[in-house]
Amino acid sequence: DSGVTQTPKHLITATGQRVTLRCSPRSGDLSVYWYQQSLDQGLQFLIQYYNGEERAKGNILERFSAQQFPDLHSELNLSSLELGDSALYFCASSAEVVGSGADYGYTFGSGTRLTVV
Amino acid sequence: AQTVTQSQPEMSVQEAETVTLSCTYDTSENNYYLFWYKQPPSRQMILVIRQEAYKQQNATENRFSVNFQKAAKSFSLKISDSQLGDTAMYFCAFMNRDDKIIFGKGTRLHILP
């Protein structure tokens, strides 16, 4: 168990629908990151939150949105789903920003596999 | 913009052999961090090893070691005495001051019995 919890593990939904993916970061981590991994592809950065605030945005579609709540858990909302949105969605968390010491880098959750049919 | 390039899409080696996975990156930063992540068939992302750019000494973690060449912007991963459990996708990754990790496209490694 990495300490980062993602729910649900699997999700099957129809095109045009909306889903919410949830992530609880490792205890003490303030930053949450969302990545999308399509079949046999690398990880594409979507968005980062730090202590409730959006910090960086990557290749995130306008149909997608995210937020981080006061208890630091985060949700990724995907709407008007298309077949091409089928992917593995990872959440990762990290401690303080770069420079905090030996514990740098991300801890990943086990991912949510989204299938759009 | 920073980029990470893994030139070997797929590799296969016999069990117990040593294998080296290549990675190059491009950045204008002087201080940054480099990582190798492993993604086995379970799809979990597992941190294998990490390196701080300002440290000249190459990082090692048991059978895993890196060859970090800062001037050449090269960060290769060496796996010694490879085991069947090392079969996985390996991603090289870069992180700079903005704390965002950029991943390469990965190298699929097969360890053959």
Chai-1 contact restraints between the chains, C-beta under 6 A:
chainA,res_idxA,chainB,res_idxB,connection_type,confidence,min_distance_angstrom,max_distance_angstrom,comment,restraint_id
A,G42,B,F103,contact,1.0,0.0,6.0,A-B,restraint_1
A,G42,B,K105,contact,1.0,0.0,6.0,A-B,restraint_2
A,G42,B,G106,contact,1.0,0.0,6.0,A-B,restraint_3
A,L43,B,F103,contact,1.0,0.0,6.0,A-B,restraint_4
A,A56,B,K100,contact,1.0,0.0,6.0,A-B,restraint_5
A,V97,B,D99,contact,1.0,0.0,6.0,A-B,restraint_6
A,V98,B,R97,contact,1.0,0.0,6.0,A-B,restraint_7
A,V98,B,D99,contact,1.0,0.0,6.0,A-B,restraint_8
A,Y104,B,Y33,contact,1.0,0.0,6.0,A-B,restraint_9
A,G105,B,F35,contact,1.0,0.0,6.0,A-B,restraint_10
A,G105,B,L47,contact,1.0,0.0,6.0,A-B,restraint_11
A,G105,B,R50,contact,1.0,0.0,6.0,A-B,restraint_12
A,Y106,B,I101,contact,1.0,0.0,6.0,A-B,restraint_13
A,F108,B,M45,contact,1.0,0.0,6.0,A-B,restraint_14
A,S110,B,Q44,contact,1.0,0.0,6.0,A-B,restraint_15
A,G111,B,R43,contact,1.0,0.0,6.0,A-B,restraint_16
